[in-house]
Amino acid sequence: MADVSVIIPVMNEKRTLRRVIREAFRVDRGAEVIAVVNGSTDGSERIARACGARVIVFPKPLGHDVGRAIGAKAAGGRILLFVDADMVIPARRLRPFVEAVRNGVDVALNDYSGPVRKMRVHGVVLAKHALNALLGRPDLEGASLTAVPHAMSRRALETVGAESLSVPPLAHARAICAGLVVKKIRRVNVGALNPRRGRKGRGRSLERLIVGDHLEAIEWWTRHAEHAGSYGSGGRQSMESGGMP
């Protein structure tokens, strides 16, 4: 069984996919690389198989982040590393996330808060900071499971549940409220790596989706805090009060 599983959601990413998979295999000796190919019509499935990845195929698009949840559920590694197929990140910049988990971190986050020094701060940036403040972790600033790369332990996956990874802010909230070790590791400027995500129109719809995911996480935390009687504690008292509902 592989020590490290690298999970890569893929939808029509033939331009970058070969390089992304190559770097994924270089992260750790014997790494398991899982490509969740969904809604692809450009030959991405063929490329992933030719590159040696374990391929899970869905003919239709799964939706934002669902591929991560499916890949995580199928993964066999003790450490799970998540990257995206449209951003080529060198293995040397991915290894610190894996090493952090090896050294006891449960959730190793990209220390990327997005552009904050602007007159109008992006809604996603505000949502990330607000959620971390509500969870009692303002030290995380805008770091979140919403941004790749990030890694997690098998213990973290079992605690938050693979299904929750389809809503990254919810998984983020669950991890913190469960008392897992959640830390920023290093900064990878994914905004600069993939400026395509900021395209007019698509960027606005993605902003609404991600902000909505954060609202779902806040709603979950509100119910959780009411149940545990732990408002203002970041949910830390919840484990003493009988765990997560």
Disulfide bonds with the S-S distance in Angstrom:
none
